[in-house]
Amino acid sequence: KNMTEAAIEVYYFGIRGRGDAIRILLEDIGVEYQNVVVDFASDWPEIKSNPTLCQFGQLPIFKDGSFILSQSNAILRHIGRTFNRSGESATDAAVLDMICDSAEDLRGSYLGVIYRGVDEDSFKETMKKSLAYFETFLETNGSFGGDEFSFADASLLSVVDALQLNFLSDSFDEFPKLKSWYETVCASPAIKAYFEGDRPERVN
């Protein structure tokens, strides 16, 4: 099913979190969508109890007319396939899946500090090991998936952007290829406009 621009809605809490990568990708593509901000106290109980809209009891939710999808990475991949942001071949798509899943691993470690009390110094070691893999990948391949900004780029950008606010601020220069990639995508007109516009201020 092709997306009908006027029908697209993205449901998420009033934070960046897992909804940010979805919005980043849609903004870069130039797809019109409605950002539905879900208030945890007043909106979430009703949405969560609606099995048609909230199929797996969590946000974000992507709604395109009657088509409803949850799970943030499934949403990213769906958008990527629909708008040709998932590579030009099955092998391209597989590589982007690898990047996206690796970004998700890093996000999970980061959220451990925020929500589960994981030691920050321990996390920084994990973070640097993870970022070194992305750095090496860029050194070897030049990009994460060609010239087109992909669903995997959006996922990684949302994670790296959260990290550079605190944990990465004093060590980003250790990863020059990754830092250059980050600065380049952040400077692209659509993403720059989103970052400077109505993007939620709270990260998580």
Backbone as a printed PyTorch tensor [residue, N CA C, xyz], in Angstrom:
tensor([[[ 0.8410, -1.1880,  0.0000],
         [ 0.0000,  0.0000,  0.0000],
         [ 0.8830,  1.2480,  0.0000]],

        [[ 0.6730,  2.1270, -0.9290],
         [ 1.3840,  3.3890, -0.9290],
         [ 0.7760,  4.3210,  0.1100]],

        [[ 1.6200,  5.1350,  0.6940],
         [ 1.1360,  6.0490,  1.7200],
         [ 0.3500,  7.1960,  1.0860]],

        [[-0.7200,  7.5570,  1.7310],
         [-1.4740,  8.7500,  1.3580],
         [-1.0510,  9.8520,  2.3120]],

        [[-0.3630, 10.8690,  1.7930],
         [ 0.2880, 11.8340,  2.6660],
         [-0.6480, 12.4440,  3.7060]],

        [[-1.8460, 12.8100,  3.2950],
         [-2.7520, 13.5000,  4.2050],
         [-3.1950, 12.6140,  5.3600]],

        [[-3.0550, 11.2980,  5.2070],
         [-3.5820, 10.3750,  6.2020],
         [-2.5630,  9.9770,  7.2560]],

        [[-1.2930, 10.3270,  7.0910],
         [-0.2450,  9.8030,  7.9660],
         [-0.2620, 10.4950,  9.3310]],

        [[-0.2540,  9.6680, 10.3770],
         [-0.1760, 10.1670, 11.7440],
         [ 0.9010,  9.3870, 12.4780]],

        [[ 1.6860, 10.0910, 13.2750],
         [ 2.7040,  9.4620, 14.1110],
         [ 2.3770,  9.7830, 15.5630]],

        [[ 2.0720,  8.7410, 16.3340],
         [ 1.7010,  8.8960, 17.7420],
         [ 2.9280,  8.6310, 18.6190]],

        [[ 3.2360,  9.5890, 19.4850],
         [ 4.3130,  9.3660, 20.4460],
         [ 4.1820, 10.3780, 21.5760]],

        [[ 4.8630, 10.0800, 22.6730],
         [ 4.8790, 11.0100, 23.8000],
         [ 5.6070, 12.2970, 23.3990]],

        [[ 5.5170, 13.3190, 24.2180],
         [ 6.1050, 14.6070, 23.8930],
         [ 7.6010, 14.6780, 24.1400]],

        [[ 8.3120, 13.6440, 23.7280],
         [ 9.7640, 13.5710, 23.8460],
         [10.3200, 13.1040, 22.4980]],

        [[11.6330, 13.1070, 22.3730],
         [12.2360, 12.6130, 21.1300],
         [12.1770, 11.0860, 21.0910]],

        [[12.9090, 10.4480, 21.9810],
         [12.8310,  9.0070, 22.1450],
         [12.8220,  8.2210, 20.8440]],

        [[12.0130,  7.1700, 20.8190],
         [11.9480,  6.2930, 19.6530],
         [11.1000,  6.8750, 18.5130]],

        [[10.3930,  7.9550, 18.8040],
         [ 9.6240,  8.5960, 17.7410],
         [10.4620,  9.5210, 16.8840]],

        [[11.6220,  9.9060, 17.3930],
         [12.4190, 10.9260, 16.7140],
         [12.9360, 10.4520, 15.3630]],

        [[13.4370,  9.2260, 15.2980],
         [13.9750,  8.7160, 14.0340],
         [12.9020,  8.6550, 12.9530]],

        [[11.6860,  8.3130, 13.3550],
         [10.5730,  8.2550, 12.3990],
         [10.2900,  9.6390, 11.8440]],

        [[10.2200, 10.6170, 12.7240],
         [ 9.9710, 11.9870, 12.2810],
         [11.1160, 12.5150, 11.4280]],

        [[12.3550, 12.2070, 11.8150],
         [13.5240, 12.6290, 11.0330],
         [13.4280, 12.0930,  9.6090]],

        [[13.1000, 10.8120,  9.4690],
         [13.0230, 10.2040,  8.1360],
         [11.9130, 10.8290,  7.3090]],

        [[10.7510, 11.0130,  7.9030],
         [ 9.6360, 11.6300,  7.1790],
         [ 9.9710, 13.0680,  6.7760]],

        [[10.6220, 13.7930,  7.6680],
         [11.0060, 15.1680,  7.3570],
         [11.9970, 15.2030,  6.1970]],

        [[12.9730, 14.3130,  6.2170],
         [13.9720, 14.3120,  5.1530],
         [13.3500, 13.9690,  3.8010]],

        [[12.4210, 13.0380,  3.8060],
         [11.7440, 12.6520,  2.5700],
         [10.8270, 13.7680,  2.0870]],

        [[10.2540, 14.5130,  3.0300],
         [ 9.3250, 15.5760,  2.6880],
         [ 7.8790, 15.1280,  2.6910]],

        [[ 7.5890, 14.1090,  3.4850],
         [ 6.2310, 13.5870,  3.5840],
         [ 5.4490, 14.3910,  4.6240]],

        [[ 4.2620, 14.8050,  4.2710],
         [ 3.4200, 15.4850,  5.2430],
         [ 2.8320, 14.4620,  6.2100]],

        [[ 2.8380, 14.8100,  7.4780],
         [ 2.2900, 13.9140,  8.4910],
         [ 1.8120, 14.7430,  9.6680]],

        [[ 0.9550, 14.1400, 10.4560],
         [ 0.4850, 14.7780, 11.6840],
         [ 1.2220, 14.1720, 12.8590]],

        [[ 1.8930, 15.0010, 13.6330],
         [ 2.6000, 14.5440, 14.8250],
         [ 1.6190, 14.5720, 15.9940]],

        [[ 1.1380, 13.4070, 16.3990],
         [ 0.1430, 13.3070, 17.4670],
         [ 0.8720, 13.1280, 18.7960]],

        [[ 0.8970, 14.1770, 19.6010],
         [ 1.5840, 14.1320, 20.8910],
         [ 0.6630, 13.5050, 21.9220]],

        [[ 1.1100, 12.4160, 22.5000],
         [ 0.3070, 11.6540, 23.4620],
         [ 0.7080, 12.0470, 24.8800]],

        [[-0.2170, 12.6080, 25.6140],
         [ 0.0320, 12.9270, 27.0170],
         [-0.0740, 11.6460, 27.8420]],

        [[ 0.9570, 11.4010, 28.6450],
         [ 1.0190, 10.1310, 29.3710],
         [-0.1570,  9.9630, 30.3220]],

        [[-0.5640, 11.0460, 30.9760],
         [-1.6330, 10.9570, 31.9830],
         [-3.0160, 10.9650, 31.3570]],

        [[-3.2590, 11.8650, 30.4180],
         [-4.6250, 12.0440, 29.9240],
         [-4.9440, 11.2380, 28.6630]],

        [[-3.9570, 10.9750, 27.8150],
         [-4.2110, 10.3010, 26.5340],
         [-3.8230,  8.8270, 26.5180]],

        [[-2.6950,  8.5140, 27.1630],
         [-2.1230,  7.1850, 27.0150],
         [-3.0270,  6.0560, 27.5120]],

        [[-3.7000,  6.1740, 28.6480],
         [-4.5460,  5.0570, 29.0930],
         [-5.6080,  4.6650, 28.0640]],

        [[-6.2310,  5.6530, 27.4360],
         [-7.2690,  5.3640, 26.4500],
         [-6.6700,  4.7500, 25.1830]],

        [[-5.5490,  5.2920, 24.7380],
         [-4.9040,  4.7460, 23.5350],
         [-4.4250,  3.3160, 23.7830]],

        [[-3.8210,  3.1090, 24.9360],
         [-3.2770,  1.7930, 25.2550],
         [-4.3620,  0.7270, 25.3280]],

        [[-5.5560,  1.1280, 25.7120],
         [-6.6600,  0.1690, 25.8490],
         [-7.4160, -0.0430, 24.5390]],

        [[-6.9640,  0.5970, 23.4720],
         [-7.5950,  0.4520, 22.1580],
         [-6.8000, -0.5530, 21.3260]],

        [[-7.2460, -1.8130, 21.2460],
         [-6.4470, -2.8450, 20.5690],
         [-6.3410, -2.6430, 19.0630]],

        [[-7.2410, -1.8700, 18.4890],
         [-7.1530, -1.6020, 17.0460],
         [-6.0300, -0.6230, 16.7450]],

        [[-5.9310,  0.4210, 17.5380],
         [-4.8950,  1.4250, 17.3390],
         [-3.5730,  1.0110, 17.9610]],

        [[-3.6250,  0.4830, 19.1530],
         [-2.4090,  0.1570, 19.9110],
         [-2.2720, -1.3620, 19.9890]],

        [[-1.8020, -1.9530, 18.9110],
         [-1.8460, -3.4100, 18.7480],
         [-0.9200, -4.1600, 19.7040]],

        [[ 0.1860, -3.5360, 20.0900],
         [ 1.1380, -4.2260, 20.9600],
         [ 1.4240, -3.4410, 22.2380]],

        [[ 0.5120, -2.5400, 22.6080],
         [ 0.5810, -1.8900, 23.9030],
         [ 1.7190, -0.9140, 24.0920]],

        [[ 2.1930, -0.3050, 23.0000],
         [ 3.3080,  0.6270, 23.1400],
         [ 3.3090,  1.6400, 22.0090]],

        [[ 4.0560,  2.7110, 22.2330],
         [ 4.3080,  3.7350, 21.2330],
         [ 5.7660,  3.6210, 20.7870]],

        [[ 6.0940,  4.1300, 19.5860],
         [ 5.2710,  4.9070, 18.6560],
         [ 4.2810,  4.0540, 17.8670]],

        [[ 3.2880,  4.7430, 17.3310],
         [ 2.3240,  4.1410, 16.4150],
         [ 2.3470,  4.9510, 15.1190]],

        [[ 2.3530,  4.2480, 14.0120],
         [ 2.2960,  4.8630, 12.6800],
         [ 0.9480,  4.5040, 12.0720]],

        [[ 0.2000,  5.5200, 11.6550],
         [-1.1340,  5.2890, 11.1050],
         [-1.2190,  5.9740,  9.7400]],

        [[-1.5170,  5.1960,  8.7190],
         [-1.6970,  5.7230,  7.3640],
         [-3.0690,  5.2670,  6.8830]],

        [[-4.0800,  6.0990,  7.1410],
         [-5.4450,  5.6830,  6.8420],
         [-5.8380,  4.5240,  7.7370]],

        [[-6.1960,  3.4100,  7.1370],
         [-6.5940,  2.2330,  7.9160],
         [-5.4050,  1.3310,  8.2580]],

        [[-4.2350,  1.6530,  7.7210],
         [-3.0390,  0.8390,  7.9920],
         [-2.3560,  1.3480,  9.2450]],

        [[-2.1770,  0.4550, 10.2270],
         [-1.6010,  0.8320, 11.5120],
         [-0.4200, -0.0840, 11.8070]],

        [[ 0.6580,  0.5230, 12.2600],
         [ 1.8890, -0.2340, 12.5000],
         [ 2.5320,  0.2710, 13.7820]],

        [[ 3.0280, -0.6460, 14.5950],
         [ 3.8230, -0.2810, 15.7620],
         [ 5.2030, -0.9090, 15.6300]],

        [[ 6.0310, -0.7240, 16.6450],
         [ 7.4390, -1.0960, 16.6500],
         [ 8.2380, -0.1220, 15.7860]],

        [[ 9.0680,  0.6780, 16.4400],
         [ 9.7320,  1.7970, 15.7720],
         [10.5680,  1.3800, 14.5760]],

        [[11.2990,  0.2840, 14.6960],
         [12.1510, -0.1180, 13.5730],
         [11.3450, -0.7200, 12.4290]],

        [[10.2380, -1.3660, 12.7370],
         [ 9.3440, -1.8370, 11.6710],
         [ 8.7670, -0.6450, 10.9130]],

        [[ 8.4360,  0.4130, 11.6440],
         [ 7.9170,  1.6290, 11.0190],
         [ 8.9800,  2.2510, 10.1130]],

        [[10.2050,  2.3500, 10.6220],
         [11.2930,  2.9120,  9.8160],
         [11.5070,  2.1160,  8.5370]],

        [[11.5020,  0.7980,  8.6570],
         [11.7280, -0.0410,  7.4690],
         [10.5720,  0.1030,  6.4760]],

        [[ 9.3630,  0.2030,  6.9840],
         [ 8.2080,  0.3820,  6.1030],
         [ 8.3190,  1.6880,  5.3270]],

        [[ 8.6640,  2.7600,  6.0100],
         [ 8.8380,  4.0460,  5.3370],
         [ 9.9830,  3.9560,  4.3250]],

        [[11.0590,  3.3080,  4.7300],
         [12.1990,  3.1630,  3.8360],
         [11.8570,  2.4200,  2.5600]],

        [[11.1190,  1.3300,  2.6870],
         [10.7290,  0.5620,  1.4980],
         [ 9.7520,  1.3510,  0.6230]],

        [[ 8.8520,  2.0690,  1.2600],
         [ 7.8280,  2.7990,  0.5150],
         [ 8.4210,  3.9500, -0.2910]],

        [[ 9.4150,  4.6130,  0.2780],
         [ 9.9780,  5.7970, -0.3760],
         [11.4000,  5.5770, -0.8890]],

        [[11.7510,  4.3250, -1.1190],
         [13.0570,  3.9950, -1.7000],
         [14.2170,  4.5440, -0.8640]],

        [[14.1110,  4.3730,  0.4300],
         [15.1880,  4.7390,  1.3480],
         [15.7370,  3.5120,  2.0620]],

        [[15.7210,  2.3850,  1.3380],
         [16.2340,  1.1390,  1.9190],
         [17.2100,  0.4550,  0.9700]],

        [[17.9420,  1.2540,  0.1910],
         [18.9290,  0.7060, -0.7270],
         [18.3200,  0.3060, -2.0540]],

        [[19.1910, -0.1470, -2.9460],
         [18.7660, -0.4850, -4.2990],
         [18.6890, -1.9900, -4.5510]],

        [[19.0270, -2.7740, -3.5560],
         [19.0160, -4.2300, -3.7350],
         [18.7570, -4.8960, -2.3970]],

        [[18.5680, -6.2070, -2.4490],
         [18.3560, -6.9650, -1.2050],
         [19.5800, -6.9010, -0.3090]],

        [[20.7740, -6.9120, -0.9150],
         [21.9860, -6.8410, -0.0940],
         [22.1340, -5.4500,  0.5270]],

        [[21.7810, -4.4060, -0.2220],
         [21.7820, -3.0590,  0.3610],
         [20.8630, -3.0030,  1.5760]],

        [[19.6650, -3.5330,  1.4110],
         [18.6850, -3.5160,  2.4960],
         [19.1900, -4.2940,  3.7050]],

        [[19.8840, -5.3930,  3.4630],
         [20.4170, -6.2000,  4.5630],
         [21.4860, -5.4330,  5.3380]],

        [[22.3350, -4.7070,  4.6080],
         [23.3520, -3.8990,  5.2760],
         [22.6980, -2.8040,  6.1130]],

        [[21.6760, -2.1680,  5.5650],
         [20.9730, -1.1360,  6.3190],
         [20.2660, -1.7160,  7.5380]],

        [[19.7380, -2.9240,  7.4230],
         [19.1690, -3.6040,  8.5870],
         [20.2330, -3.7770,  9.6720]],

        [[21.4420, -4.1520,  9.2500],
         [22.5460, -4.3350, 10.1940],
         [22.8700, -3.0320, 10.9160]],

        [[22.9440, -1.9350, 10.1670],
         [23.2340, -0.6360, 10.7690],
         [22.1170, -0.2360, 11.7280]],

        [[20.8790, -0.4190, 11.2920],
         [19.7280, -0.0550, 12.1170],
         [19.6980, -0.8680, 13.4090]],

        [[19.9410, -2.1620, 13.3180],
         [19.9290, -3.0090, 14.5080],
         [21.0890, -2.6710, 15.4390]],

        [[22.2320, -2.3120, 14.8610],
         [23.3810, -1.9140, 15.6870],
         [23.1050, -0.6020, 16.3980]],

        [[22.4260,  0.3150, 15.7060],
         [22.0230,  1.5670, 16.3470],
         [21.0440,  1.2930, 17.4840]],

        [[20.1660,  0.3250, 17.2740],
         [19.1920, -0.0310, 18.3130],
         [19.8960, -0.6300, 19.5330]],

        [[20.9360, -1.4180, 19.3130],
         [21.7180, -1.9500, 20.4310],
         [22.3250, -0.8140, 21.2510]],

        [[22.8660,  0.1740, 20.5550],
         [23.4640,  1.3210, 21.2430],
         [22.4000,  2.1140, 21.9860]],

        [[21.2380,  2.2720, 21.3670],
         [20.1360,  2.9700, 22.0350],
         [19.7420,  2.2380, 23.3190]],

        [[19.6680,  0.9270, 23.2480],
         [19.3000,  0.1410, 24.4160],
         [20.2800,  0.3230, 25.5630]],

        [[21.5670,  0.3740, 25.2400],
         [22.5830,  0.5940, 26.2730],
         [22.4360,  1.9820, 26.8880]],

        [[22.1920,  2.9560, 26.0490],
         [22.0010,  4.3370, 26.5140],
         [20.7750,  4.4360, 27.4270]],

        [[19.6880,  3.8030, 27.0470],
         [18.4730,  3.8520, 27.8590],
         [18.6680,  3.1450, 29.2000]],

        [[19.6320,  2.2150, 29.2480],
         [19.9490,  1.5730, 30.5130],
         [20.4450,  2.5690, 31.5470]],

        [[21.1810,  3.5760, 31.1020],
         [21.6490,  4.6290, 32.0000],
         [20.4800,  5.4970, 32.4430]],

        [[19.6000,  5.8250, 31.4960],
         [18.4990,  6.7510, 31.7760],
         [17.4580,  6.1350, 32.6990]],

        [[17.1140,  4.8630, 32.4260],
         [15.9580,  4.2640, 33.1070],
         [16.2930,  3.1280, 34.0730]],

        [[17.4880,  2.5280, 33.9440],
         [17.7700,  1.3360, 34.7570],
         [18.9820,  1.5060, 35.6630]],

        [[19.5180,  2.6960, 35.7220],
         [20.6050,  2.9630, 36.6610],
         [21.9360,  2.3420, 36.2990]],

        [[22.1770,  2.0590, 35.0310],
         [23.4660,  1.5220, 34.6010],
         [24.5520,  2.5650, 34.8460]],

        [[25.6950,  2.1190, 35.3210],
         [26.8020,  3.0120, 35.6330],
         [27.2440,  3.7810, 34.3930]],

        [[27.4020,  5.0960, 34.5150],
         [27.7230,  5.9380, 33.3650],
         [29.1080,  5.6360, 32.7880]],

        [[30.0820,  5.3950, 33.6520],
         [31.4220,  5.0940, 33.1560],
         [31.4430,  3.7870, 32.3790]],

        [[30.7030,  2.8180, 32.8810],
         [30.5940,  1.5420, 32.1680],
         [29.9320,  1.7360, 30.8140]],

        [[28.8900,  2.5590, 30.7950],
         [28.2170,  2.8230, 29.5270],
         [29.1360,  3.5210, 28.5430]],

        [[29.9440,  4.4700, 29.0060],
         [30.8390,  5.1810, 28.0990],
         [31.8050,  4.2310, 27.4060]],

        [[32.2600,  3.2120, 28.1220],
         [33.1300,  2.2020, 27.5000],
         [32.3640,  1.4530, 26.4140]],

        [[31.1390,  1.0440, 26.7320],
         [30.2980,  0.3570, 25.7510],
         [30.0310,  1.2490, 24.5510]],

        [[29.7180,  2.5110, 24.8140],
         [29.4310,  3.4710, 23.7430],
         [30.6170,  3.6070, 22.8010]],

        [[31.8140,  3.7630, 23.3480],
         [32.9920,  3.9650, 22.5060],
         [33.2900,  2.7260, 21.6580]],

        [[33.0750,  1.5500, 22.2190],
         [33.2640,  0.3280, 21.4340],
         [32.2600,  0.2750, 20.2870]],

        [[31.0210,  0.6360, 20.5810],
         [29.9910,  0.6190, 19.5450],
         [30.2760,  1.6440, 18.4580]],

        [[30.6350,  2.8400, 18.8570],
         [30.9010,  3.8970, 17.8870],
         [32.1250,  3.5800, 17.0360]],

        [[33.0790,  2.8530, 17.6070],
         [34.2620,  2.4560, 16.8350],
         [33.8730,  1.5530, 15.6670]],

        [[32.8550,  0.7260, 15.8500],
         [32.3860, -0.1210, 14.7510],
         [31.7990,  0.7270, 13.6190]],

        [[30.9960,  1.7200, 13.9870],
         [30.4320,  2.6120, 12.9690],
         [31.5380,  3.4000, 12.2680]],

        [[32.5160,  3.8420, 13.0320],
         [33.6510,  4.5800, 12.4570],
         [34.3940,  3.7260, 11.4320]],

        [[34.6840,  2.4960, 11.8080],
         [35.3840,  1.5930, 10.8930],
         [34.5570,  1.3050,  9.6510]],

        [[33.2540,  1.1490,  9.8340],
         [32.3770,  0.9010,  8.6930],
         [32.4400,  2.0670,  7.7130]],

        [[32.4150,  3.2900,  8.2250],
         [32.4870,  4.4570,  7.3520],
         [33.8550,  4.5710,  6.6800]],

        [[34.9110,  4.2520,  7.4000],
         [36.2450,  4.2740,  6.8060],
         [36.3390,  3.3050,  5.6370]],

        [[35.6750,  2.1600,  5.7810],
         [35.7530,  1.1160,  4.7620],
         [34.8140,  1.3650,  3.5970]],

        [[33.6130,  1.8810,  3.9010],
         [32.5490,  1.9510,  2.8970],
         [32.1770,  3.3600,  2.4480]],

        [[32.5860,  4.3510,  3.2010],
         [32.3140,  5.7260,  2.8090],
         [30.9670,  6.2580,  3.2420]],

        [[29.9920,  5.3920,  3.4110],
         [28.6560,  5.7940,  3.8560],
         [27.9750,  4.5660,  4.4500]],

        [[26.7920,  4.7820,  4.9970],
         [26.0420,  3.6560,  5.5570],
         [25.1140,  3.0150,  4.5360]],

        [[24.8890,  3.6840,  3.4150],
         [23.9850,  3.0870,  2.4340],
         [23.8660,  3.9020,  1.1660]],

        [[24.9690,  4.4530,  0.7080],
         [24.9200,  5.2560, -0.5060],
         [24.6310,  6.7130, -0.2130]],

        [[24.3230,  7.4610, -1.2500],
         [24.1180,  8.9070, -1.1180],
         [22.7720,  9.2630, -0.4970]],

        [[21.7970,  8.3620, -0.6010],
         [20.4500,  8.6400, -0.1080],
         [20.3840,  8.4340,  1.3980]],

        [[19.7750,  9.3820,  2.0940],
         [19.5600,  9.2600,  3.5390],
         [18.5520,  8.1430,  3.7720]],

        [[18.9580,  7.1140,  4.4850],
         [18.1580,  5.8970,  4.6210],
         [17.4630,  5.8130,  5.9740]],

        [[16.6240,  4.7900,  6.1040],
         [15.9710,  4.5520,  7.3970],
         [16.9900,  4.2470,  8.4740]],

        [[18.1030,  3.6020,  8.1000],
         [19.1470,  3.2810,  9.0700],
         [19.8930,  4.5390,  9.5040]],

        [[20.1340,  5.4500,  8.5530],
         [20.7390,  6.7380,  8.8990],
         [19.8800,  7.4670,  9.9250]],

        [[18.5670,  7.4440,  9.7120],
         [17.6520,  8.1340, 10.6310],
         [17.7300,  7.5400, 12.0280]],

        [[17.7930,  6.2240, 12.1120],
         [17.8760,  5.5680, 13.4110],
         [19.1660,  5.9360, 14.1310]],

        [[20.2830,  5.8300, 13.4080],
         [21.5750,  6.1370, 14.0230],
         [21.6740,  7.6160, 14.3840]],

        [[21.1640,  8.4820, 13.5200],
         [21.2240,  9.9160, 13.8030],
         [20.5050, 10.2450, 15.1080]],

        [[19.3460,  9.6560, 15.3270],
         [18.5980,  9.9620, 16.5480],
         [19.3660,  9.5300, 17.7940]],

        [[20.1070,  8.4270, 17.6900],
         [20.8840,  7.9460, 18.8340],
         [22.1160,  8.8220, 19.0550]],

        [[22.8740,  9.0490, 17.9890],
         [24.1000,  9.8400, 18.1150],
         [23.7830, 11.2580, 18.5710]],

        [[22.6770, 11.8110, 18.0900],
         [22.3040, 13.1620, 18.4910],
         [22.0000, 13.2260, 19.9800]],

        [[21.3620, 12.1960, 20.5120],
         [21.1050, 12.1540, 21.9540],
         [22.4150, 12.0180, 22.7320]],

        [[23.3260, 11.1990, 22.2320],
         [24.5850, 10.9720, 22.9330],
         [25.4750, 12.2070, 22.9490]],

        [[25.4800, 12.9590, 21.8350],
         [26.3990, 14.0950, 21.7650],
         [26.0000, 15.2180, 22.7080]],

        [[24.7950, 15.1670, 23.2530],
         [24.3710, 16.1690, 24.2260],
         [25.0820, 16.0090, 25.5640]],

        [[25.5420, 14.7970, 25.8520],
         [26.1960, 14.5830, 27.1420],
         [27.3540, 13.5920, 27.0600]],

        [[27.0600, 12.3140, 26.8640],
         [28.0850, 11.2790, 26.9670],
         [29.1620, 11.3830, 25.8870]],

        [[28.8260, 11.9340, 24.7480],
         [29.7500, 11.9660, 23.6140],
         [30.4190, 13.3240, 23.4420]],

        [[30.0080, 14.2910, 24.2290],
         [30.4440, 15.6660, 24.0080],
         [31.9490, 15.8420, 24.1040]],

        [[32.6200, 15.0600, 24.9470],
         [34.0610, 15.2330, 25.1410],
         [34.8950, 14.2090, 24.3860]],

        [[34.2570, 13.3520, 23.5890],
         [35.0240, 12.3100, 22.8940],
         [34.6160, 12.1160, 21.4340]],

        [[33.7710, 13.0020, 20.9190],
         [33.2940, 12.8500, 19.5370],
         [34.4510, 12.9320, 18.5470]],

        [[35.4790, 13.7260, 18.8630],
         [36.6120, 13.8830, 17.9550],
         [37.3980, 12.5870, 17.7680]],

        [[37.1700, 11.6210, 18.6310],
         [37.8310, 10.3180, 18.4840],
         [37.2560,  9.5240, 17.3090]],

        [[36.1360,  9.9980, 16.7720],
         [35.4560,  9.3020, 15.6790],
         [35.2150, 10.2860, 14.5300]],

        [[36.2860, 10.6900, 13.8310],
         [36.1720, 11.7760, 12.8450],
         [35.2320, 11.4690, 11.6830]],

        [[35.2070, 10.2450, 11.2110],
         [34.3110,  9.8900, 10.1030],
         [32.8570,  9.9720, 10.5510]],

        [[32.5940,  9.4520, 11.7290],
         [31.2340,  9.4780, 12.2600],
         [30.8010, 10.9140, 12.5610]],

        [[31.7100, 11.7060, 13.1060],
         [31.3860, 13.1000, 13.4050],
         [31.1050, 13.8750, 12.1200]],

        [[31.8950, 13.6220, 11.0790],
         [31.6640, 14.2760,  9.7890],
         [30.3120, 13.8760,  9.2050]],

        [[29.9810, 12.5840,  9.3040],
         [28.6630, 12.1130,  8.8380],
         [27.5570, 12.8300,  9.6050]],

        [[27.6990, 12.9060, 10.9210],
         [26.6890, 13.5490, 11.7640],
         [26.5070, 15.0160, 11.3770]],

        [[27.5960, 15.7270, 11.2330],
         [27.5240, 17.1530, 10.9050],
         [26.9210, 17.3680,  9.5170]],

        [[27.2300, 16.4750,  8.5960],
         [26.7050, 16.5970,  7.2280],
         [25.2000, 16.3980,  7.2000]],

        [[24.7060, 15.3460,  7.8370],
         [23.2640, 15.0910,  7.7950],
         [22.4960, 16.1370,  8.6010]],

        [[23.0840, 16.6220,  9.6830],
         [22.4100, 17.6550, 10.4780],
         [22.3050, 18.9690,  9.7160]],

        [[23.2110, 19.1820,  8.7580],
         [23.2110, 20.4180,  7.9850],
         [22.3030, 20.3530,  6.7630]],

        [[21.7720, 19.1740,  6.4490],
         [20.8690, 19.0750,  5.3080],
         [19.6170, 19.9020,  5.6060]],

        [[19.0650, 20.5760,  4.5950],
         [17.9980, 21.5600,  4.8600],
         [16.8070, 21.0270,  5.6510]],

        [[16.3060, 19.8640,  5.2690],
         [15.0960, 19.3540,  5.9260],
         [15.3600, 18.9830,  7.3800]],

        [[16.4680, 18.3200,  7.6310],
         [16.7810, 17.8930,  8.9930],
         [17.1440, 19.0990,  9.8590]],

        [[17.8910, 20.0340,  9.3010],
         [18.2340, 21.2530, 10.0330],
         [16.9610, 22.0100, 10.4340]],

        [[16.0200, 22.1160,  9.5030],
         [14.7680, 22.8090,  9.7940],
         [13.9870, 22.1010, 10.8930]],

        [[13.9660, 20.7680, 10.8550],
         [13.2560, 20.0100, 11.8940],
         [13.9310, 20.1940, 13.2520]],

        [[15.2580, 20.0960, 13.2910],
         [15.9800, 20.2460, 14.5540],
         [15.7850, 21.6340, 15.1660]],

        [[15.6370, 22.6270, 14.3080],
         [15.4950, 23.9970, 14.7970],
         [14.0220, 24.4120, 14.9430]],

        [[13.1060, 23.5320, 14.5830],
         [11.6930, 23.8580, 14.5970],
         [10.9420, 23.2970, 15.7800]],

        [[ 9.9260, 22.4680, 15.4960],
         [ 9.0250, 21.9840, 16.5370],
         [ 9.4480, 20.6590, 17.1540]],

        [[10.6830, 20.2960, 17.0070],
         [11.1870, 19.0550, 17.6160],
         [11.0610, 19.1220, 19.1390]],

        [[10.6090, 18.0370, 19.7740],
         [10.5160, 18.0570, 21.2460],
         [11.8720, 18.3720, 21.8890]],

        [[11.8590, 19.1500, 22.9490],
         [13.1070, 19.5100, 23.6230],
         [13.6220, 18.3680, 24.4810]],

        [[12.7200, 17.6590, 25.1360],
         [13.1350, 16.5670, 26.0140],
         [13.5840, 15.3720, 25.1880]],

        [[14.7300, 14.8130, 25.5220],
         [15.3040, 13.7160, 24.7420],
         [14.6090, 12.3990, 25.0860]],

        [[14.5480, 12.0740, 26.3770],
         [13.9170, 10.8270, 26.8070],
         [13.1220, 11.0570, 28.0920]]])
